[in-house]
Amino acid sequence: MGAPLHGQEQEQGQDRACRATGRTALVLAGGGARAFAHAGVLRVLDSLGIRPQLVVGTSMGAVIGALYASGMSGRAIDSVVRTLPVSRLFHGAPARLPQAMGDLHPLLVWESGSRGIHFRSPLWEDAELNMFASRLFLTGNLLARGSFDSLPIPFRAVATDLSNRETVVLDRGDLAQGVRASYSIPVVLPPEYIDGRALVDGGLTANVPVRVARAAGATRVIVSDLAPGAPGDSINAESPLAVGGRMIDFLFEQPPDSLGPDDIRIVSHVVGVGSLDFAPDRSAMAVDSGMAAARRAFADRAASLAMRPSCIATGQRPASRPPANRPPAMRVTGFTVDGGSGAEARALARQLNLETGRALDPAALATQLDAVAASGRYVALWLTPRGSGDSVHFDAQVKRGAPIRGGVGLAYDADIGGRLWAGAGWIPTPSRAVEISGAAFVGGLRRGVVAVVSGADRPALYEFKPLSSVSFFDETVRLFTSADRVRATTETHDGVLFAGFERDLTPGWSSAVGAEGRLWQTSGAPLRGTGGGLVRAIDSDPGGEQRFSAEGAWTPVYRRMALAANGLASLGRLRVRPRLTYAAGEHLPLDVQTPLGGDDGFAGFRYGNRRGDRTLFAGAAATYPVVAPVEVILEGMSGASRLGGTAVPLKGWVTGARCGLGTDTPIGPVRLEYGINTAAQRAWLVRLGYWY
């Protein structure tokens, strides 16, 4: 062997090698969770020092490809895909509903559109998915600023025109929107409209888009593909999710374009992972499969190492690793909203901290996008940055929420029967400053209606928004003996009027303050009424689930405060949900008193037992999957509830535990648990649907 080259001679030798090899393109094919195998392939490419000069991606391959083209290493992308909350986005996030419906989970969601009322699945929230894409590709979007050729590696996203089934190659515009169009799986996700064209998943027409890469100037390609059916990868024909995922695989299974002798095809046999199975452990399995496939491919083709040294563009010095995934310092030179008013653009720019002349803070911008998603004002917000040097101008494209939206939900409890709710919201003016909403509730023990008028749709963060509501409820309160038997029932009638203001604090946090008036009556007692002040603060996660709430009310007749905290911790497949509640009051109406354990009840007691005006409860539920989709549930809890006495109940403490099975269904969770407690009481908990 000859002596190694050093200094200038080495660089000249590398440049000659670059010119000889031409332009190498990386093609990432396939959709669904199995496409996370591409992250493993990228790790192997990085370890071999292979650096493509073009990335082409379709479907979920476009997601991985856009991150890689934006400068992320294979190892960094591996870390990202193992922690992506895609499973929650598709199956765990409740649909955003009008103010009157609070955090209820709908079984059916309907909304107005350009062609009348239409129904959609509540299993995914389009606004949440779109804002998630805007956050995930924010750095790449700022690096590209309208041209995907300006990324550290030029990038192409492949989509399909729904009207004529043509392959559409996206190389400019908003990076997040382009990738979103490329993975818009028909039926599962709505199409994305770009330049008047309804675009869906590119895998329908070009699942392995080698021709796209060659048309962009590639002389050789590295294809990362997915095997259509790996040996031993059986399908659970009784699982709708598994069958749906396999049907999606059929849509995208196409023969690859012809490959030349200098091309490399890496085929990942991803066993045990369905196209719609985005659980973290399944993502890890897909990544590991990709790494194994890439190692096999390059071990079989030692000549492929001739790709090294590679370079970003012919004749340039090769890059030993991807550049940092970080945009340069920028200053905002303008913010406009396509089809929107100047007032809307100014309010949205203020919310996102993108006023003209301000220094751009990408981390803060990503956080503020969460607030936009939580507001419900927009279904999509594509920032579409453009500019050069240290300047950036945003030509934002927005898709506004439907002016009329509603939902229906139901739940069943074996102890008290079923519950049903239905509600809708209406935004009556083009300015979208006011929302009018209402809901009705019927079922065992509780019936009522609530109506709300709010300014919650106004986009400006840190501003007070008017809020008023009126509600009427009838409730049958069961009174229990010490043996957990119903000894009597009483009827309560309650009407509440609230007028005040809401304010969004930081993303996830909101507060309300105002005046409350209440009329109430219990069977055999005279009608009573009072008025006073109310203060409330709530913290919710991006999916809308409450993590913390605090409320205080004061009137000349009664006083009340309530605190609640909920959490979630995961250790592999084990999930633990701790919860803590405390409520205390003086001279409370019967229907305002708190039952021990709240809506979820207490182990061993029937629903609504141990009601009091001083309640302290702590518990935790652990779940672990045993046979998909069934999981074991084990809950432990302790607490006390009393009428009168010290602020913290010191007597009457009881400890209990529940154990059983649970599973998720299209109409909500199903729970079958048996509970016991230290008060020598035992009871079954049998529920279907989201309880409220």
N, C-alpha and C positions, 0 to 999 in steps of 0.2 A: 504494500500500500504506500501511496505517496505521502509526503509530509503534510500535516494539516495547514490550512490557510490561516493567516492572521491579519488583523487590521484591514487596510484598504483592499488587499487581495481577497480576503474572505468576503467583504461586502460585494465586490465585483462578481465573485463567483455566485453569490446568492442572487444578484440581479440577473445574471445570465440564466440561472435556474428558473427564476420567475418568468422570464420571457419565454423560456422553452416550454414550461408547463401550461401557459395560457391562463384563462380565468376559470377558477373552480367554483362551482355553485353547490350549496348544500340544500337539498330538497327534503322537507319534512312533511310526510303524508299521514293521513288517517285522522280520525276524530274520536271524541270521547275520552274517558279517563285512561284508556289504554295508550293514548298518545303521549302520556307522561314518560313513556319509555325513551322519548327523544332526549330528555334531560340526561339519562344515562349515556346515550350515544355521545352527547356533547362533552361529557366528562372525559371520555376516551379520546376524542379528537384533541382536546386540550392537552392531555397527557402525552400525545404523540407529536404535539407542536403543529398540527394541521390547522391552517387558518383559511377558511373559504373567503372568496371575494364577493360573494352574492349569497343571500339566503332567500329561499322561496318557501312559503308555508301555506297550507290550506287547512281549514277546520281548526281543531285544537293544535295542529302543527303550526298554525300561524301564531298562536299564543306563545309557544316556546320559541319560534323563530324570531318574533319581534323583540323578545327579551334579549336573545343572543345578539341580534343585529344592533341592539341599543348599547352593547358593551358589557353585558353580564357574562361571567364565566359559566362554564358548565356546572361547576360545583355550586355556585351561587344560585343558579336556576334550580338545581336539585333541591337546595334548601327551601326555595320558594314553593315549588310544587308539592313538597311534603307537608306544607303548612297552609296551603290555600284553603279558604273556607268555602270551596265550591259546593260541598255537600249541604252546608247550611243555606247557601244562596238558592239552591234548587229545591230543597225539601224542608228547611227549618225556619225560614223567614216568613212571618205572617204577612199577608197582603196589607198594604197601607190603606186604611179605610177612613171615612169621615170622622170628625172630632167626636160625635155623639157615641160612636161605637168603641172608643177607647182602644184597648189592646186585645180585642176579641179576635178569635181565629175563625175565618169564614170557611164554610164548606163549598160555597158557590159565590163567585164574584162576577158582577156584571157592571158594565159602564157604557156610556154613550160614545158613539163614534161618528164618522162622516156619513155612515150609512145606517144610522139608527143604533139601537141597543144591541150589544153582543156580550156573550159570556166568555170567560177565560178561566184557566186553571189557577187556583190559589197557591199552588205548590212552588211557584217562583214569582219573584217581584221584579218586573222589568226595570224599574228605576234603580233598584239595588244592584242588579247585574250591570247596568250601564255605568253607574257611578263607580262601581268596582273596577270596570275596565279603564275608566278615565284615571283612576288612581294608580292602577298597576302599570300603565304605560305612560305615566306622566313624564318621567325622565326622558324616555325615548321621543316623546312628542316634542319636548323642548329642544332636544338635540336636532330633530328633523326639521322643525319649524316649517312644515308644509311639504317638504320633499324627502321621500324615504331614501333617496340617494345620498342625503346629507348625514345619514346615520353612520356610526363607525364602520358598519358593513351595510352596503346597499341591500334593501329589503323589498320583497313583493308579497302582498297578500292576495290570495286567489278566492274569488267568490263566484256565485252563479246568478245570472239575471233570471228572476222568477217568471218573467213574461215570455221569454223566448228560449230559455235554457242555454244561453250563451255563457261561455267562460269570461269572467271579468277580472282583469289584472289591476290591482290598486297599487299605485306607486307614489301617490301624493295625497294631500289633504290631512285630516286628523288621523293620527296613527291608531288611537284607540277605536275610533269609529270603523276604520278599515278592518282591523282585526275582529271587531264585533260582527261585522258583516260576514267575514269568512267563516265564523263558527255558528252562524244562525241556523241551527238544525231545524228543518221544517217540522211543524206541529209543536215541537218542544218550545221553540223560541220564535218570536215574530220576526219578519224580515227587517232589514235595515235599509233605509232609503238614502241613496247617495246620488246626486245629480239627476233626480227624478226617476231613478231605477230602483225597483224593489229587489234587494240582494239577499240571497240565502247562502247556505253552506257551500263553499267551493268544491267540497268533496263529491257533490252530485255530478259534476261534469269533469273535474280534473283532480281526482283523489291523489294521483301521483303526478304532479305537474312538471314533468321533465321538459316538455315542450316550452313551457313558460320560461324555464331557466335558459334553454338554448336560444329562445327569441331575445332574451336580455343579454346575450353575448357569451354565455358559458360554453367553454370548449370541453369541459369534463364535469361530471356531476357525482356527488355522493348522495345517495338516496337512503333516507332512514324511513323504512316502511314497517307495517304491522302485518303479521301473519293473519289470514282470515279466520283460521280456526286452529288453535294449537292442540296437539295430542293431549288427551286427558282433560281438556277444558270443556267440561260438560255444561249443559244449559239447564237451569231449573225451569221447566216448562210451566210450573204452577206459580211462578213469580212474575207478576206483570212488569216489574222493573227489569228483570232479566230478559224477558221476552222482548220488551220494548228496545232494550239495548242491542239485542241481537238483530232486530229488524233494522235498526240504524246501521249496524255493520253491513247488512245486505245492500243497503242503499249506496254505501261507499266502496264496495268491493268491485274494483275495476282492474283490468290488466295494466301493468305499468307500460309506459312508452319504452320503445326499444333503447337498450343501453349499448354503449360502445365498449371496446376492449379496455379502455383506460378509465371506465366508470366503475364505481363501487356501489353495490346494493347491500344494505344492512337490513335484515329482516328480524324483527323482534317477536318472539313467540311469547306473548304475555298471557300466562295461564292464570285463571282464577279471578280475572278482573273484567267486569262488564263495562260497556261503553258509558253507562250512567252511574257507575259505582265509584264515587269520588271520596270514599272514606280514606283517612290518612294512611292506614296500613296498606290499602290497595294501591295508593299512589306510590308508596315505597316499593311494593312488589313490581310495579310497572317500570320504575327507574332501574331497579336491579336487573330486570330482564333486558333493558336496553343496553346496559353496560356489558352484560354477557354476550349479547349479539354483536356488538361493535368489536369486542376483543376477538371473537371468532372470525369476523369478516376480515380484519386486518392481519390476523395470524395466517389466514389462508392466502392473503394477497400481500406478500412482503414487498412486492414491487410498488405497492401504493405509497410506501414511504418516500417515493420519489417526489411526492407532493411537497415534501419539506426541502428547503425552506419555502414557505408560501408568503404571500404579501397581500396587503389590502388592495393595491392596484399595481398593474404590471410596471416593473422598473423601480418600485419603491422598496425601501428597506422593510424586511419582514418584521411582523410583530410577534414576539415570543408569547404574548398572552393578550387577551382582550383589553382594550383601554378601559379606564375607570368609568363606571356607569354613573356619571355625574355631569350635569350641564354646567357651562361657564356662568359666571355672574352676569345677570341681566337686569335691565331696567324696563319697566312697562311703558310703552309709548302710546297705548290706546286699547280700548275695550269696546267692542260693538256686539250687538245681538242681531243675528239674521232674522229679519221680519219682526223685530221688536222695537219698542219706543226707546227714546233716549232716556226716559225715566227708569225704564226697566233695566237698561244697560248700566246706568249709574248705580242702581240699587244692587244689582248682581255683582258688579265690580267691587262695591263696598263690602259686600258679604264675603267675597273671595280675597279681599285685600289686594285687588289688582287695579287700583286707581292709577291714572296716568302719572308718571314721575316716580312711582314707588319702586324700590328695589324688590326684585322677585325673590320670594322665599319658597322654594318647591315643597319643603316639608310642611310649612304652614298651609300652603295651597291644598295639599293632599288632605289635610285635616278638615279644611273648610268644605271640601267636596262632600264629606260625610254629612255636614249640616244641610247642604242643598238636597241630598238624597232624603234626609229625614223630614224636610219641610213638606214633601209631597207636591211641590209646585211643578217640578219638572220630571218627566219620565226619562229624559236624556239631556245631557249637557256636554256637547263636544266642544272643547276649548279652541281647536283649530289655530294654534299659534303660527305666526309667520314673522319674518324679520331676518336680520343679519347682524354680525358683530355682537355687541352687547345690548341690542335692543330687541324687544319682542312685542308684537301687537296681537291681540286675541280677536279673531272673528268668530265669536261663539255661535254655535248652532244649537238650538234648543227644541225639544219636543215637549210641549206642555201637557199636563195631566188632563184627563177627561173632565168636562164641566159637571157631569152627573155620574156618580159612582155609588155602588151599593153592594151589599152582601147578605148572605143568609147562613146561619149556623145552627147546629143542634148538638145536644149532649144527652147522655142517659146515665142515671145512677140507680142501681138496684134498690136502694133504700127509699128514695123519694120520687123516682120516676124521671121523666124526660123534661128537657128545657129546649125552647126554640127562640131564636131572635132573628129579626130582619130589620135592616136599616138602609138609609141612603143619604147622600150628601149632594148638594147643588151649589155650584158657583155661578151666581146669576149675572155677573157683569164681566165685560171684556177685561177690565182692569184686574180681575181676579183677587180683589182685596178682601172680599167677604165670602164666607162659606156658611150655608144654612143646612143643617143636617138633623136627622131624627132617627130614632130606633124604638122598636117595640119588643118586649120580652114577655113570654108566657111559659108556664110550666109548673112543675111541682113546687109548692111553697111560696113562689114569688112571681108577681106579675106587675108590669109597669111600662111607662113610656118616658122618653127623654128627648128633649129638643135643644139644639145648641146653635147660637149665632156667634161666629168668631171671625177674627182677622188673621187666622193662622196661616193663610196662604200668602201673606205679604212676604217678600223675599228678604227684607233688610234685617240682618241679625243685630242683636243687642238693642232692638227697639221694643217698646211695650205694644202689645196688640190687644184690642178689646175682645172680651170674652163674656158671654152671658149664656145661661142655661136655665131650663126649668124641667123638673122631673116629678112624676107621680108614681108611687109604688104601693102595692098591697102585699103584705107578707103574712104567711101563716107561721107563727113561731111555736115550736114544739117545746113543751116543758117536760123534763125527764125526772124519773126517780133515781135514787142512788144505785139501783140495779139496771140502769140504762134502759128503762121502759118509759114509753110516753104516758104520762099521767093526765095531761091536758094539752089543749092548744088554745092559742089566742090570736086574734087578728089585729094587725097594725095597719094604719093608713098614714102615708107620709108624703108631703109635698115640699119641694125645696126650690127656691129661686136664688140664683147666684148672678152677680154682676161685678166684673172686675177686669183685670188685665193679665195677660200672659207675657212671659219674656223668655226667649231662648238665651241661655248663658253661654256655655261652650257646647261643642257637638255632643249630643247625648243628654245634656242637662236642660231642663226647662223648669220654670217656676210660674206660679199664679198667686195673685193676691186680690182680694175683693171683699164684698159684703155678701152675707148669706142670710136669707130669711127662711124659716121652717115652720110648717104647720103639721101637727101629728095627733093621732088619736089611737088609743088602744081599746079593745073591746070592753064596754062597760064603763069607760072613763070619758070625761069631757074633752072636747077639742082644745088643744093648747097651741101656742105659737110664740115665737121669739125671733130675734134677729141679732146679727153680730158680724164679726170679721173672720176671714179664713185665709190661711197661708199654706201653700203647697209647693214642694220641690220634688222632682222626679229625675232619675238618671236611667237611661235605657241604652242597651247595646245596639249596634247597627241593625240587628234584626228586629228591633222593636220590643224586645223582652225587657221588663223592668229589673234593674239591678238594685236600685235603692229608691225608697220613697219616704217622704216625711210630710205630715199634715198636722196643722193645729187650727182649732176653732174655738172662739170665745163668744159667748152670749150671756145676757143677764141670767138665763135659766141654767145653762149647762156649759161645761168646758170639756174639751177633748184634744188629745194628741195621739198620734200613731206613727210608728216607725217600722219599716220593713226592709230587709236586705236579703238578696239572693245571689248565689255565686255558682260557678261551674269550674271544676278541676278535672283534668284528664290525665290518666297514667296508662298509656297504651290504649287498650280497648275498655278499660275501666273508667267510668265517669261518676263523679261525686258531686251532688248538688246540695250544698248547705243552705239553710234559710233560718232567719231570725226575725221575730216580730215582737213588738211591744206596743201596747195600747193602754191608755189610762184616761179616765174622765170622771166627772162629777155630775150626778143627776141626769144621766143620759136617757133619752128615749129608748124603749126596748129594742127597736129595730136598728139602732146605732151601736148597741153593745156588740162585743166581739166574741164569737165562739172560739174555743180553744182549737188551734190549728188552722183557723180560717176556712177558706173554701176547700182546702184539701183534707180537712178533718183531722182527727187524732186517732191513733192506733187503738183499736178495741172499743171505741165509742161510736155510736150512730151519729149521723151528720147533724151538726148544730148543738151537740151536748156541751155542757160546761160553758155557758154563755155568761159574760161578766163585763164590768166596766174597768177592770184592771186585769190585763192578760199579758203574760210573758211566755214565749214559746221559742224553743231552739230545736232544730232537727237537721238531719242529713239523709239523703237518699243515694244509694250506690246502685248503679246498673252495670251489668256485664252481659254481652251477647253470648248465647249458648248455641242455638241452632237458628241460623238466619231465617226470618227476621225477629225471632223471639229472644228476649233478654230476661235475665233474672233481676228482680228488684228487691233490695233490702233497705229498709228505712228504720232509723232509730230516732226517738224524739223524747223531749221532756218539757214540762211546762205546768202552769197553774193559771186559773181564771177564777176571780172572785168578785162579789159585789161589795163595794166599800172596803175599808181598811187602809193599809199602807199603800203608797204609790206603787211599790213593787210587791206583788203578792208573795208573802213568805210562808203561807200555809196552803195546804191542799195540793201540793205538788204531786204529779203523777208522771211516770215514765212508761213508755211503750215502744213496741216494735211491730213492723209489718213486713211480711215476706211474700213474694209471689212472682208472677210472670207478667210481662208486658210486650206489646208490639205496636208498631205504627201501621195504620191502614189509610186508605184514601179518604176516610171521613174522620181521621184523627186517631190518637192513641187509644189502645185498649189495655185496661189494667184489671188484673184479678189477684187480689192480695188478702191475706188473712192476718189480722192484728190482735195483739193481746197487750194488756197494761197492768200496772201494779195495783189498780183498783179492782182487780179480779174480773175485768170485763173483756169479752172477746167479740169480734165482729168482722164480717167480710166487707171488703171494698171492691165493688164491681162497677166499672165505669167504661163508657164508650164515648169518645170525642173529647174536645177541649172543654173542660169545666169552667164555669164563670159564675 
